[in-house]
């Protein structure tokens, strides 16, 4: 009579062990994310009715099928589907992929010479820190709004799914961009901006409720973008002698309104 009981206990323990192993396998399967090649990701470009629509940004891949009207064939954002076009999120250039990248990524030196242009590319080379910050912001938007499904092997993730120096560099540059933007906001808040309006019939006009409008160089613009840029700010009369202030062309020295 004791043997059946022992057999039952052994069978139950074996069954429990199988159950634990199955649960562990399912948890591991669900927690692991797929690694995509460029060629694999290209299959999910919104042209196949039976396939989900995927896009990549900074090497992270998202399922955007729920936005099919936008990302599917004929949609306004379809150019992002089936690829990582990180640069285009800020450049607005949706021309085709630069030559050589898809087939030659394993030759890293050659790739860096062939995929640094504008258009539908994942290269951020030459973008300012604030522009890179904007790209990272778009990636964060997709994490909040769509399902993250994996990583794209290439520039930002290696064959094991680990971040590369390019991803770490982009995130560091984005952090610097955020700091510079905050600093510039603080500096500009000390000197209020002009009011402005524009119409097709009347053109543009700037004015100050308090003070006088002047063009002034944005102090961090060169650091942010590498380009010169000016803004309209309001200065009191006793501040007008400061260097670097520019009177609008055709506008009187003490005019509160200027046509532009």
Secondary structure, DSSP 8 states (H G I E B T S, - for coil): -HHHHHHHHHHHHHHHHHHHHHHHHHHHHHHS-EEE-HHHHHTTSS--TTS--EEEETTEEEE-GGGHHHHSTT-TTGGGBTSB-TTHHHH-------TTHHHHTTSHHHHHHHS-SSSS-S--TT--HHHHHHHHHHHHHHHHHSEEEEEEBTTTB-TTS-B-HHHHHHHHHHHHHHHHHHHHHHHHHTS-B-EEEEETTTEEEEE-SSSEEEEEE-TTHHHHHSS--EEEEEE-GGGTTSTT-B--TT--TT-SEEE-
